[in-house]
Amino acid sequence: MLVDIINQQCKEASVSLIIVNEKLNIDLLNTIDKRVNVYLFNRKESDKMQLLSAFLKINQIVNEINPDVIHCHDNKLFPFFIRWKRKTCLTVHSVNLSVAFIKQYSKVFAISVAVQQNIKKLSGMNAQVVLNGIEIAQYKRRVKYDFDPKKDEFKIIQISRLTPKQKGQHIAIRAIRLLKEQNPGLNFKLYFVGSGEGLMELEELAVQYAVRDQIVFEGTIDRNQIKNNLQNYHLLIQPSLVEGFGLTVVEGFACGLPVVASDLDGPKEIIETLHSGLLVKPDDPADLAEKIKQIILLYVNKEINKQIVRTEELSRFDVQTTARNYIQSYPVQRKIYFNESIDNY
């Protein structure tokens, strides 16, 4: 998301990015526009001893850049920029996060109305909503919706970090078990795209529920592959337990897929705005299984077009709109400096 935004904003402003930790995705790094000034610190993740060194390096770079805007994506970064308080902005990306230092920022953004309301509740701050976005035009769309349950495999996909307590992959596995039990003749698979510490737990759960043959762990996939191949699936699901927005929900719609997502404020906001998609009760495998079956029946009955969003309806979720809204909302509209989270703690 950050790469997409800065790749748009560097067309209109001078943009610099500091990546503090050594843990980074080289493929993603290589997609950053060459006009963006990238600084790599290679700090070991969670190494508290290197915080002073990071502080000094950040201050040196900021002095050299002399930015008009310092845009942070982690509230705990404020002490690094206390000298430039009037230039600081913060984007809050999820609900129920820490609000430490949040009142010190010159401007606070929220990625959804749900996050905005949560910030107000926790801190009293009035944040401005700037919706997250994706490069809509780069996603290839599904054009054929034929599905024959007697010979075709129904392909379901979830794109998320493998962190079940947040993204709910374990709920999806339980739903797949119910779907298998209730529809023994149905040929279907669930593809998990992403990596994370929950992989072993999820693999064991799939074996425990006797659905290992219906689950495919794809690992991390290049963004371009997602943009080109997401169209080849039949359904995108996002059974999250915590979700401030839900970019993958927008990705599913952008590729012409039906979407089933948790009835949480972030995904709900997208689905209600687009008047499409199905909401599922959070942490309810039976409801998820039922919603997946509803989508399958729409395919079988050739009525799936009811759940498909047209490209032109997605303009408010285009990253060009996101980038433009940020630039228009900054306290000063000239050189811009982005800072990645200092630590994953």
C-alpha contacts under 8 A as a table, 3 or more apart, distances in Angstrom:
res1	aa1	res2	aa2	distance
1	M	4	D	5.14
1	M	5	I	6.26
1	M	132	N	7.60
1	M	133	G	7.46
1	M	134	I	7.27
2	L	5	I	5.11
2	L	6	I	6.20
3	V	6	I	5.33
3	V	7	N	5.96
3	V	28	L	7.81
3	V	31	T	7.60
3	V	32	I	6.05
4	D	7	N	5.23
4	D	8	Q	6.50
4	D	134	I	7.16
4	D	135	E	7.45
4	D	319	V	6.78
5	I	8	Q	5.28
5	I	9	Q	6.20
5	I	319	V	6.29
5	I	320	Q	7.55
5	I	322	T	7.15
5	I	323	A	5.39
6	I	9	Q	4.83
6	I	10	C	5.86
6	I	15	V	6.97
6	I	32	I	7.89
6	I	36	V	7.53
6	I	323	A	7.49
7	N	10	C	5.62
7	N	11	K	7.29
7	N	32	I	6.33
7	N	33	D	5.45
7	N	36	V	7.57
8	Q	11	K	5.77
8	Q	12	E	7.78
8	Q	319	V	7.66
8	Q	320	Q	6.34
8	Q	323	A	6.20
9	Q	12	E	5.49
9	Q	13	A	6.01
9	Q	15	V	7.23
9	Q	323	A	5.84
9	Q	324	R	7.39
9	Q	327	I	7.60
10	C	13	A	4.98
10	C	14	S	5.74
10	C	15	V	5.55
10	C	33	D	7.75
10	C	35	R	6.45
10	C	36	V	6.39
13	A	334	R	6.03
13	A	335	K	5.55
13	A	336	I	6.62
14	S	35	R	7.84
14	S	36	V	7.24
14	S	334	R	7.38
14	S	335	K	4.80
14	S	336	I	5.94
15	V	35	R	7.67
15	V	36	V	5.30
15	V	37	N	6.45
15	V	335	K	6.33
15	V	336	I	4.95
15	V	337	Y	5.50
15	V	338	F	7.20
16	S	36	V	5.48
16	S	37	N	4.46
16	S	38	V	5.86
16	S	39	Y	7.75
16	S	336	I	6.83
16	S	337	Y	4.94
16	S	338	F	6.07
17	L	36	V	7.07
17	L	37	N	6.12
17	L	38	V	4.87
17	L	39	Y	6.19
17	L	337	Y	6.34
17	L	338	F	5.06
17	L	339	N	5.81
17	L	340	E	7.43
18	I	38	V	5.96
18	I	39	Y	4.72
18	I	40	L	6.22
18	I	41	F	7.67
18	I	58	I	7.97
18	I	338	F	6.94
18	I	339	N	5.36
18	I	340	E	6.41
19	I	22	E	7.94
19	I	38	V	7.48
19	I	39	Y	6.10
19	I	40	L	5.11
19	I	41	F	6.33
19	I	42	N	7.78
19	I	339	N	7.10
19	I	340	E	5.87
20	V	40	L	6.13
20	V	41	F	4.77
20	V	42	N	6.08
20	V	43	R	5.86
20	V	54	A	7.24
20	V	340	E	7.26
20	V	341	S	7.78
20	V	342	I	5.99
21	N	24	L	7.30
21	N	40	L	7.74
21	N	41	F	6.31
21	N	42	N	5.00
21	N	43	R	4.39
21	N	44	K	5.75
21	N	45	E	5.51
21	N	342	I	7.18
21	N	343	D	7.29
22	E	40	L	7.73
22	E	41	F	6.92
22	E	42	N	3.74
22	E	43	R	5.14
22	E	44	K	5.67
22	E	45	E	6.79
23	K	42	N	7.51
23	K	44	K	7.49
23	K	45	E	6.84
24	L	29	L	7.66
25	N	28	L	5.27
25	N	29	L	6.11
26	I	29	L	4.82
26	I	30	N	6.14
27	D	30	N	5.21
27	D	31	T	6.76
27	D	222	D	7.52
28	L	31	T	5.28
28	L	32	I	7.15
29	L	32	I	5.65
32	I	36	V	7.01
33	D	36	V	5.71
34	K	37	N	7.46
41	F	54	A	7.47
43	R	47	D	7.36
43	R	50	Q	6.88
43	R	54	A	7.78
44	K	47	D	5.55
44	K	50	Q	7.93
45	E	343	D	6.53
45	E	344	N	7.29
46	S	343	D	6.01
46	S	344	N	6.82
46	S	345	Y	5.78
47	D	50	Q	5.76
47	D	51	L	7.26
48	K	51	L	5.36
49	M	52	L	6.99
50	Q	53	S	5.17
50	Q	54	A	6.15
51	L	54	A	4.94
51	L	55	F	6.04
52	L	55	F	4.95
52	L	56	L	6.27
53	S	56	L	5.23
53	S	57	K	6.19
54	A	57	K	5.09
54	A	58	I	5.97
55	F	58	I	5.22
55	F	59	N	6.18
55	F	80	F	5.93
56	L	59	N	5.19
56	L	60	Q	6.16
57	K	60	Q	5.07
57	K	61	I	6.22
58	I	61	I	5.20
58	I	62	V	6.09
58	I	80	F	7.42
59	N	62	V	5.12
59	N	63	N	6.06
59	N	80	F	7.42
59	N	81	F	7.64
60	Q	63	N	5.22
60	Q	64	E	6.37
61	I	64	E	5.05
61	I	65	I	6.12
62	V	65	I	5.06
62	V	66	N	5.64
62	V	67	P	6.83
63	N	66	N	5.24
67	P	70	I	6.73
67	P	335	K	5.36
67	P	336	I	5.82
67	P	337	Y	6.05
68	D	87	K	6.19
68	D	332	V	5.99
68	D	333	Q	7.39
68	D	334	R	6.06
68	D	335	K	5.26
68	D	336	I	6.01
68	D	337	Y	7.70
69	V	87	K	4.86
69	V	88	T	6.15
69	V	89	C	7.22
69	V	330	Y	7.08
69	V	331	P	7.38
69	V	332	V	6.55
69	V	333	Q	7.83
69	V	334	R	7.66
69	V	335	K	6.58
69	V	336	I	4.87
69	V	337	Y	5.81
70	I	87	K	5.60
70	I	88	T	4.69
70	I	89	C	6.02
70	I	336	I	6.41
70	I	337	Y	4.81
70	I	338	F	5.93
70	I	339	N	7.33
71	H	88	T	5.95
71	H	89	C	4.72
71	H	90	L	5.79
71	H	91	T	7.60
71	H	336	I	7.45
71	H	337	Y	5.95
71	H	338	F	4.68
71	H	339	N	6.12
72	C	75	N	7.18
72	C	77	L	6.96
72	C	88	T	7.27
72	C	89	C	6.00
72	C	90	L	4.77
72	C	91	T	6.48
72	C	338	F	6.10
72	C	339	N	5.06
72	C	340	E	6.55
72	C	341	S	7.34
73	H	90	L	5.66
73	H	91	T	5.13
73	H	92	V	6.56
73	H	93	H	7.70
73	H	339	N	6.79
73	H	340	E	6.05
73	H	341	S	5.92
74	D	77	L	5.82
74	D	90	L	7.01
74	D	91	T	7.37
74	D	92	V	7.23
74	D	340	E	7.44
74	D	341	S	5.21
74	D	342	I	7.60
75	N	78	F	6.26
75	N	90	L	6.65
75	N	92	V	7.71
75	N	98	S	7.66
75	N	99	V	6.93
75	N	100	A	6.54
75	N	101	F	6.20
75	N	102	I	5.94
76	K	79	P	7.21
76	K	100	A	6.63
76	K	101	F	6.63
77	L	80	F	5.72
77	L	81	F	7.29
77	L	341	S	7.16
77	L	342	I	6.64
78	F	81	F	5.34
78	F	82	I	6.13
78	F	88	T	7.88
78	F	101	F	6.48
78	F	104	Q	7.47
78	F	105	Y	7.30
79	P	82	I	5.16
81	F	84	W	5.37
81	F	85	K	6.32
81	F	88	T	7.41
82	I	85	K	5.04
84	W	87	K	5.52
84	W	88	T	6.70
85	K	88	T	5.42
85	K	104	Q	7.22
85	K	105	Y	6.49
85	K	106	S	6.56
86	R	105	Y	7.42
86	R	106	S	5.34
87	K	106	S	6.49
87	K	331	P	7.26
87	K	332	V	7.96
88	T	105	Y	5.44
88	T	106	S	5.40
88	T	107	K	6.80
89	C	105	Y	5.69
89	C	106	S	5.78
89	C	107	K	4.73
89	C	108	V	5.70
89	C	109	F	7.56
89	C	330	Y	7.77
90	L	102	I	7.83
90	L	105	Y	6.63
90	L	107	K	6.44
90	L	108	V	4.84
90	L	109	F	6.01
91	T	108	V	5.94
91	T	109	F	4.57
91	T	110	A	5.73
91	T	111	I	7.22
92	V	108	V	7.46
92	V	109	F	6.21
92	V	110	A	5.12
92	V	111	I	6.66
92	V	115	V	7.29
93	H	110	A	6.54
93	H	111	I	5.79
93	H	115	V	7.24
93	H	244	G	6.14
93	H	245	F	7.62
94	S	97	L	6.57
94	S	111	I	7.74
94	S	115	V	5.96
94	S	242	V	7.95
94	S	243	E	6.41
94	S	244	G	4.06
94	S	245	F	7.23
95	V	114	A	7.45
95	V	115	V	5.28
95	V	118	N	5.93
95	V	119	I	7.56
95	V	242	V	7.72
95	V	243	E	7.40
95	V	244	G	5.58
96	N	118	N	6.77
96	N	119	I	7.95
96	N	122	L	7.84
99	V	102	I	5.26
99	V	119	I	7.72
99	V	122	L	7.13
99	V	123	S	6.53
100	A	103	K	7.90
101	F	104	Q	5.28
101	F	105	Y	7.22
102	I	105	Y	5.81
102	I	108	V	7.60
102	I	123	S	7.78
103	K	106	S	7.90
103	K	123	S	7.72
103	K	125	M	6.92
105	Y	108	V	6.61
107	K	127	A	7.45
107	K	330	Y	7.80
107	K	331	P	7.71
108	V	126	N	7.64
108	V	127	A	4.97
108	V	128	Q	6.44
109	F	116	Q	7.76
109	F	127	A	5.06
109	F	128	Q	4.72
109	F	129	V	5.68
109	F	130	V	6.44
110	A	113	V	7.19
110	A	115	V	5.60
110	A	116	Q	5.18
110	A	127	A	5.93
110	A	128	Q	5.88
110	A	129	V	4.73
110	A	130	V	6.12
110	A	131	L	7.62
111	I	115	V	6.44
111	I	116	Q	7.53
111	I	129	V	5.72
111	I	130	V	5.30
111	I	131	L	4.79
111	I	132	N	5.75
111	I	244	G	7.27
111	I	245	F	6.56
112	S	115	V	5.25
112	S	116	Q	6.22
112	S	129	V	5.72
112	S	130	V	6.84
112	S	131	L	5.68
112	S	132	N	7.81
112	S	244	G	6.87
112	S	245	F	6.06
112	S	266	G	6.44
112	S	269	E	7.78
113	V	116	Q	4.84
113	V	117	Q	6.11
113	V	129	V	6.30
113	V	266	G	7.73
113	V	269	E	7.72
114	A	117	Q	5.29
114	A	118	N	6.25
114	A	244	G	6.81
114	A	265	D	5.36
114	A	266	G	5.91
114	A	269	E	7.79
115	V	118	N	4.97
115	V	119	I	6.13
115	V	244	G	5.97
115	V	266	G	7.69
116	Q	119	I	5.21
116	Q	120	K	6.34
116	Q	126	N	7.35
116	Q	127	A	5.66
116	Q	128	Q	7.06
116	Q	129	V	6.53
117	Q	120	K	5.06
117	Q	121	K	6.17
118	N	121	K	5.02
118	N	122	L	6.15
119	I	122	L	5.24
119	I	123	S	5.76
119	I	124	G	6.88
119	I	125	M	6.28
119	I	126	N	7.46
119	I	127	A	7.11
120	K	123	S	5.46
120	K	124	G	4.36
120	K	125	M	4.99
120	K	126	N	5.91
120	K	127	A	7.45
121	K	124	G	5.90
130	V	322	T	6.30
130	V	325	N	6.58
130	V	326	Y	7.00
131	L	316	R	7.70
131	L	317	F	6.65
131	L	322	T	6.12
132	N	245	F	7.58
132	N	247	L	7.07
132	N	317	F	6.40
132	N	318	D	7.83
132	N	319	V	6.81
132	N	322	T	6.00
133	G	247	L	7.07
133	G	250	V	7.95
133	G	316	R	7.71
133	G	317	F	4.44
133	G	318	D	4.55
133	G	319	V	3.98
133	G	320	Q	7.53
133	G	321	T	7.37
133	G	322	T	5.83
134	I	247	L	7.43
134	I	250	V	7.66
134	I	251	E	7.30
134	I	317	F	6.54
134	I	318	D	5.10
134	I	319	V	4.64
135	E	138	Q	5.65
135	E	139	Y	7.26
135	E	318	D	5.78
135	E	319	V	5.56
135	E	320	Q	7.43
136	I	139	Y	5.79
136	I	251	E	7.90
136	I	254	A	6.08
136	I	311	T	7.61
136	I	314	L	7.51
136	I	315	S	7.82
136	I	317	F	7.89
136	I	318	D	5.68
136	I	319	V	7.66
137	A	140	K	7.79
138	Q	227	K	6.44
139	Y	227	K	4.48
139	Y	228	N	6.19
139	Y	251	E	7.74
139	Y	254	A	6.30
139	Y	255	C	5.79
140	K	227	K	6.18
140	K	228	N	5.43
140	K	229	N	7.45
140	K	230	L	7.68
140	K	231	Q	6.31
140	K	254	A	7.85
140	K	255	C	5.65
141	R	231	Q	5.37
141	R	254	A	6.82
141	R	255	C	4.07
141	R	256	G	5.07
141	R	257	L	7.99
142	R	145	Y	7.50
142	R	231	Q	4.61
142	R	232	N	6.79
142	R	255	C	5.98
142	R	256	G	5.23
142	R	257	L	7.00
143	V	256	G	7.56
145	Y	299	Y	6.83
145	Y	302	K	7.67
145	Y	304	I	7.44
146	D	299	Y	6.94
146	D	300	V	7.85
146	D	302	K	7.41
147	F	152	D	6.35
147	F	154	F	7.77
147	F	299	Y	6.02
147	F	300	V	6.08
148	D	151	K	5.76
148	D	152	D	5.38
148	D	300	V	6.76
149	P	152	D	5.52
149	P	153	E	7.25
149	P	154	F	7.70
149	P	186	L	6.49
149	P	187	N	7.04
149	P	300	V	7.30
150	K	186	L	7.68
150	K	187	N	7.98
151	K	187	N	7.89
152	D	187	N	6.96
153	E	187	N	5.02
153	E	188	F	5.00
153	E	189	K	7.18
154	F	187	N	6.31
154	F	188	F	4.42
154	F	189	K	6.43
154	F	233	Y	7.66
154	F	234	H	6.33
154	F	296	I	7.86
155	K	188	F	5.90
155	K	189	K	5.35
155	K	190	L	6.23
155	K	191	Y	7.36
155	K	233	Y	4.99
155	K	234	H	5.27
155	K	235	L	6.66
156	I	188	F	7.61
156	I	189	K	6.13
156	I	190	L	4.66
156	I	191	Y	6.06
156	I	233	Y	6.12
156	I	234	H	5.98
156	I	235	L	4.87
156	I	236	L	5.84
156	I	237	I	7.14
157	I	190	L	5.64
157	I	191	Y	4.70
157	I	192	F	6.04
157	I	193	V	7.33
157	I	233	Y	6.80
157	I	235	L	6.33
157	I	236	L	4.91
157	I	237	I	6.24
158	Q	190	L	7.60
158	Q	191	Y	6.36
158	Q	192	F	5.16
158	Q	193	V	6.15
158	Q	236	L	5.83
158	Q	237	I	5.34
158	Q	238	Q	6.06
159	I	192	F	6.18
159	I	193	V	4.71
159	I	194	G	6.07
159	I	238	Q	7.72
159	I	248	T	6.49
160	S	163	T	7.96
160	S	167	K	6.65
160	S	192	F	7.61
160	S	193	V	6.36
160	S	194	G	5.35
160	S	195	S	7.79
160	S	248	T	7.84
161	R	167	K	7.17
161	R	193	V	7.88
161	R	194	G	5.04
161	R	195	S	5.44
161	R	196	G	5.59
162	L	167	K	7.14
162	L	169	Q	7.14
162	L	194	G	6.11
162	L	195	S	5.26
162	L	196	G	4.42
162	L	197	E	6.38
162	L	198	G	5.08
162	L	199	L	6.10
163	T	166	Q	5.67
163	T	167	K	5.75
163	T	168	G	7.34
163	T	169	Q	7.51
163	T	196	G	6.23
163	T	197	E	6.57
163	T	198	G	5.27
164	P	167	K	5.02
164	P	168	G	4.42
164	P	169	Q	5.09
164	P	170	H	5.89
164	P	198	G	6.45
165	K	168	G	5.94
165	K	241	L	6.68
166	Q	240	S	5.84
166	Q	241	L	5.11
166	Q	242	V	5.09
166	Q	243	E	7.54
167	K	238	Q	7.25
167	K	239	P	6.44
167	K	240	S	4.05
167	K	241	L	5.89
167	K	242	V	6.77
167	K	243	E	7.83
168	G	171	I	5.27
168	G	172	A	6.69
168	G	238	Q	7.78
168	G	239	P	5.34
168	G	240	S	4.72
168	G	241	L	5.88
168	G	283	D	7.44
169	Q	172	A	5.00
169	Q	173	I	6.37
169	Q	202	L	7.39
169	Q	239	P	7.10
169	Q	240	S	7.76
170	H	173	I	5.08
170	H	174	R	6.36
170	H	202	L	6.42
170	H	205	L	7.40
171	I	174	R	5.18
171	I	175	A	6.19
171	I	239	P	6.98
171	I	283	D	6.24
171	I	284	D	6.98
171	I	285	P	5.37
172	A	175	A	4.98
172	A	176	I	6.19
172	A	239	P	6.78
172	A	285	P	6.59
172	A	288	L	7.37
173	I	176	I	5.03
173	I	177	R	6.39
173	I	205	L	7.48
173	I	206	A	6.37
173	I	209	Y	7.99
173	I	211	V	7.67
173	I	215	I	7.85
174	R	177	R	5.07
174	R	178	L	6.47
174	R	209	Y	7.37
174	R	285	P	5.69
175	A	178	L	5.12
175	A	179	L	6.14
175	A	285	P	4.45
175	A	286	A	6.02
175	A	288	L	5.99
175	A	289	A	4.78
176	I	179	L	4.94
176	I	180	K	6.06
176	I	190	L	7.72
176	I	211	V	7.17
176	I	214	Q	7.68
176	I	289	A	6.67
177	R	180	K	5.13
177	R	181	E	6.23
177	R	209	Y	6.32
177	R	210	A	7.37
177	R	211	V	6.10
178	L	181	E	5.09
178	L	182	Q	6.06
178	L	285	P	7.83
178	L	286	A	7.00
178	L	289	A	6.49
179	L	182	Q	5.23
179	L	183	N	5.84
179	L	289	A	5.68
179	L	290	E	7.94
179	L	293	K	7.64
180	K	183	N	5.23
180	K	184	P	5.44
180	K	186	L	7.39
180	K	211	V	7.91
181	E	184	P	5.80
183	N	186	L	5.55
188	F	214	Q	6.57
189	K	213	D	7.81
189	K	214	Q	4.47
189	K	215	I	5.77
189	K	216	V	7.23
190	L	214	Q	6.10
190	L	215	I	5.00
190	L	216	V	6.21
191	Y	215	I	6.02
191	Y	216	V	4.72
191	Y	217	F	6.06
191	Y	218	E	6.66
192	F	215	I	7.54
192	F	216	V	6.13
192	F	217	F	4.99
192	F	218	E	5.87
192	F	219	G	7.31
193	V	217	F	6.50
193	V	218	E	5.09
193	V	219	G	5.38
193	V	220	T	5.98
193	V	221	I	6.76
194	G	217	F	7.96
194	G	218	E	6.92
194	G	219	G	4.76
194	G	220	T	4.42
194	G	221	I	7.00
195	S	198	G	7.99
195	S	199	L	6.95
195	S	219	G	5.20
195	S	220	T	5.58
196	G	199	L	6.08
197	E	200	M	7.46
198	G	201	E	5.34
198	G	202	L	6.14
199	L	202	L	5.24
199	L	203	E	6.14
200	M	203	E	5.10
200	M	204	E	6.19
201	E	204	E	5.26
201	E	205	L	6.20
202	L	205	L	4.93
202	L	206	A	6.15
203	E	206	A	5.17
203	E	207	V	6.45
203	E	212	R	7.53
204	E	207	V	5.15
204	E	208	Q	6.08
205	L	208	Q	4.90
205	L	209	Y	6.17
206	A	209	Y	5.33
206	A	210	A	6.15
206	A	211	V	5.25
206	A	212	R	4.87
206	A	215	I	7.11
207	V	210	A	4.98
207	V	211	V	6.17
207	V	212	R	5.19
208	Q	211	V	7.85
209	Y	212	R	7.80
210	A	213	D	7.82
211	V	214	Q	5.18
211	V	215	I	6.52
212	R	215	I	5.21
212	R	216	V	7.81
213	D	216	V	7.69
218	E	221	I	7.33
221	I	225	Q	6.57
221	I	226	I	6.92
222	D	225	Q	5.28
222	D	226	I	6.60
223	R	226	I	5.05
223	R	227	K	6.22
224	N	227	K	4.97
224	N	228	N	6.11
225	Q	228	N	5.11
225	Q	229	N	5.69
225	Q	230	L	7.81
226	I	229	N	5.24
226	I	230	L	5.26
227	K	230	L	6.11
227	K	255	C	7.82
228	N	231	Q	7.04
229	N	232	N	5.54
229	N	233	Y	7.87
230	L	233	Y	5.89
230	L	252	G	7.40
230	L	255	C	6.40
231	Q	234	H	7.65
231	Q	255	C	5.24
231	Q	256	G	6.78
231	Q	257	L	6.96
233	Y	236	L	7.60
233	Y	257	L	7.58
234	H	257	L	6.28
234	H	258	P	7.33
235	L	252	G	7.83
235	L	257	L	5.70
235	L	258	P	5.39
235	L	259	V	5.99
235	L	260	V	7.71
235	L	295	I	7.77
236	L	249	V	7.50
236	L	252	G	5.85
236	L	257	L	6.72
236	L	258	P	6.51
236	L	259	V	4.95
236	L	260	V	6.45
237	I	249	V	7.84
237	I	259	V	5.75
237	I	260	V	4.74
237	I	261	A	5.64
238	Q	248	T	7.70
238	Q	249	V	7.11
238	Q	259	V	7.88
238	Q	260	V	6.32
238	Q	261	A	4.52
238	Q	262	S	6.38
239	P	260	V	7.65
239	P	261	A	5.35
239	P	262	S	4.87
239	P	280	V	7.43
239	P	282	P	6.66
239	P	283	D	7.54
239	P	288	L	7.74
240	S	243	E	6.26
240	S	261	A	7.36
240	S	262	S	5.80
240	S	282	P	6.98
241	L	262	S	7.35
241	L	264	L	7.78
241	L	282	P	6.06
241	L	283	D	6.83
242	V	264	L	7.47
243	E	246	G	6.22
243	E	264	L	6.80
243	E	265	D	7.64
243	E	266	G	5.86
243	E	267	P	7.12
244	G	265	D	7.10
244	G	266	G	4.77
244	G	267	P	7.68
245	F	265	D	7.72
245	F	266	G	3.99
245	F	267	P	5.73
245	F	269	E	7.96
245	F	270	I	7.81
246	G	249	V	5.39
246	G	250	V	7.04
246	G	266	G	6.30
246	G	267	P	5.52
247	L	250	V	5.21
247	L	251	E	6.29
248	T	251	E	4.72
248	T	252	G	6.13
249	V	252	G	5.23
249	V	253	F	6.51
249	V	259	V	6.64
249	V	261	A	7.40
249	V	267	P	6.97
249	V	270	I	7.74
250	V	253	F	5.15
250	V	254	A	6.01
250	V	270	I	7.56
250	V	314	L	7.99
250	V	317	F	7.27
251	E	254	A	4.95
251	E	255	C	6.34
252	G	255	C	5.34
252	G	256	G	6.59
252	G	257	L	5.27
252	G	258	P	6.94
252	G	259	V	6.37
253	F	256	G	5.12
253	F	257	L	5.34
253	F	258	P	6.56
253	F	259	V	6.92
253	F	308	I	6.93
253	F	309	V	5.87
254	A	257	L	7.46
254	A	309	V	7.51
254	A	310	R	7.92
254	A	311	T	6.35
254	A	314	L	7.28
256	G	308	I	5.75
256	G	309	V	6.42
256	G	310	R	7.42
257	L	307	Q	7.80
257	L	308	I	6.17
257	L	309	V	7.99
258	P	276	S	7.95
258	P	277	G	6.02
258	P	295	I	7.55
258	P	304	I	7.70
258	P	307	Q	5.29
258	P	308	I	5.70
259	V	277	G	4.90
259	V	278	L	6.40
259	V	307	Q	7.76
260	V	277	G	5.80
260	V	278	L	4.76
260	V	279	L	5.81
260	V	280	V	6.83
260	V	288	L	7.94
260	V	291	K	7.12
260	V	292	I	7.48
261	A	267	P	6.41
261	A	268	K	7.78
261	A	277	G	7.65
261	A	278	L	6.47
261	A	279	L	5.17
261	A	280	V	5.92
262	S	267	P	6.73
262	S	268	K	7.46
262	S	279	L	5.47
262	S	280	V	4.80
262	S	281	K	5.90
262	S	282	P	5.30
263	D	267	P	6.85
263	D	268	K	5.64
263	D	279	L	5.04
263	D	280	V	5.43
263	D	281	K	5.57
263	D	282	P	6.21
264	L	267	P	5.88
264	L	268	K	5.66
264	L	282	P	7.43
265	D	268	K	5.07
265	D	269	E	5.89
266	G	269	E	5.27
266	G	270	I	6.77
267	P	270	I	5.20
267	P	271	I	6.20
268	K	271	I	5.11
268	K	272	E	5.89
268	K	279	L	7.04
269	E	272	E	5.34
269	E	273	T	6.00
270	I	273	T	5.14
270	I	274	L	6.22
271	I	274	L	5.24
271	I	275	H	5.79
271	I	276	S	5.53
271	I	277	G	5.68
271	I	278	L	7.56
271	I	279	L	7.94
272	E	275	H	4.88
272	E	276	S	6.85
274	L	309	V	7.19
274	L	313	E	7.06
274	L	314	L	7.70
276	S	306	K	7.72
276	S	307	Q	5.45
276	S	308	I	6.96
276	S	309	V	6.76
277	G	307	Q	5.84
277	G	308	I	7.97
278	L	291	K	7.10
280	V	284	D	7.56
280	V	287	D	6.10
280	V	288	L	5.83
280	V	291	K	7.13
281	K	284	D	5.62
281	K	287	D	6.47
281	K	288	L	7.51
284	D	287	D	5.47
284	D	288	L	6.41
285	P	288	L	5.02
285	P	289	A	6.07
286	A	289	A	5.12
286	A	290	E	6.20
287	D	290	E	5.03
287	D	291	K	6.18
288	L	291	K	5.10
288	L	292	I	6.20
289	A	292	I	5.18
289	A	293	K	6.24
290	E	293	K	5.08
290	E	294	Q	6.27
291	K	294	Q	4.97
291	K	295	I	6.44
292	I	295	I	5.19
292	I	296	I	6.33
293	K	296	I	4.99
293	K	297	L	6.19
294	Q	297	L	5.17
294	Q	298	L	6.33
295	I	298	L	5.05
295	I	299	Y	6.48
295	I	304	I	7.18
296	I	299	Y	5.15
296	I	300	V	6.27
297	L	300	V	4.89
297	L	301	N	5.94
298	L	301	N	5.14
298	L	302	K	5.88
298	L	303	E	4.80
298	L	304	I	4.73
299	Y	302	K	4.97
299	Y	303	E	6.10
299	Y	304	I	5.16
300	V	303	E	7.74
301	N	304	I	7.80
302	K	305	N	7.72
303	E	306	K	6.15
304	I	307	Q	5.62
304	I	308	I	6.97
305	N	308	I	5.09
309	V	313	E	6.78
309	V	314	L	7.80
310	R	313	E	5.54
310	R	314	L	7.28
311	T	314	L	5.52
311	T	315	S	7.55
312	E	315	S	5.97
313	E	316	R	7.75
314	L	317	F	5.46
314	L	318	D	6.73
315	S	318	D	5.15
315	S	321	T	7.48
316	R	321	T	6.42
317	F	321	T	7.06
317	F	322	T	7.35
318	D	321	T	5.40
318	D	322	T	6.58
319	V	322	T	4.72
319	V	323	A	6.01
320	Q	323	A	5.22
320	Q	324	R	6.07
321	T	324	R	5.15
321	T	325	N	6.03
322	T	325	N	5.25
322	T	326	Y	6.38
323	A	326	Y	5.27
323	A	327	I	6.40
324	R	327	I	5.21
324	R	328	Q	6.15
325	N	328	Q	5.16
325	N	329	S	6.09
326	Y	329	S	5.09
326	Y	330	Y	6.11
327	I	330	Y	5.48
327	I	333	Q	6.05
328	Q	333	Q	6.88
330	Y	333	Q	5.96
333	Q	336	I	7.88
341	S	344	N	7.12
